[in-house]
Amino acid sequence: MIRIRRILAVAALCLMASSVASAQVDRRDVRAGNRRFAKGKYAEAEVDYRKAAIKDTTSLTAAYNLASALYREGNYEEAGKSLSGVSEAGAVSERASDFHFNTGDVALQKKDYQAAVDAFRKSLLLNPDDLEAKENYIYARKMLQNQQNQQNQDQNQQDQNQQNQNQDQNRDQQNQDQNQQGQDQDQNQNQQEQKLSSQQAQQMLQAVQAQEKKTQDKVNKEKAAAMKSRQKEKNW
């Protein structure tokens, strides 16, 4: 079973003593922070380390120990910022292997597995015998692979959802087109029926008018015949 270091190394590695390179650091604040850190009073230690860091913003000791206290408090975001602020100095210091290890620990907690893999690799290059660094490196690689696989699955699912959405949209468009076509056909049929009804009405009107004319002609002929008959009778 992979053993993951959940804390930033042991106190001896985490708590760097003041050196010539960081002579400007208020040693009293750092030592006070170290004493509180050893007692598990991480919030109080954080205050001491911040005081030291304010007095010397370039201090690797103050930033490194501040990151350790913040890590123990569970404030991984600020711990990472504290380490990244002195990354150049930390990478070339005598504790560079530990610096990269702790950077990897913070990255693991933030689930930034690519950064964790890179950090533990650098730590191992400087200290190949660090078994915990090896275990964490293997674990970080495994988590990175799982993360990438999950991202690929999510992307595939997203692509599938997009494809299904496109198919639904195409199906809806086809249905709309079919409905519109049906409406157009109904409209054309209605227009034809209306046109046919108009023609039928015209034909009926013409037939009535023809019948009326025929009747009128018949009446006129009968009137003319009657008048002619009366004229004959009169003349006779």
Buried (B, 14 or more C-beta within 10 A) or exposed (E): EEEBBEEBBEEEBBBBEBEEBBEBBBBEBBBBBBBBBEEEBBEBBBBBBBBBBEBBEBBBBBBBBBBBBBBBBEBBEBBBBBBBBBEEBBEEBEBBBBBBBBBBBBBBBBEBBBBBBBBBBBBBEBBEEBEBBBBBBEBBBEBBEEBEEEEEEEEEEEEEEEEEEEEEEEEEEEEEEEEEEEEEEEEEEEEEEEEEEEEEEEEEEEEEEEEEEEEEEEEEEEEEEEEEEEEEEEEE
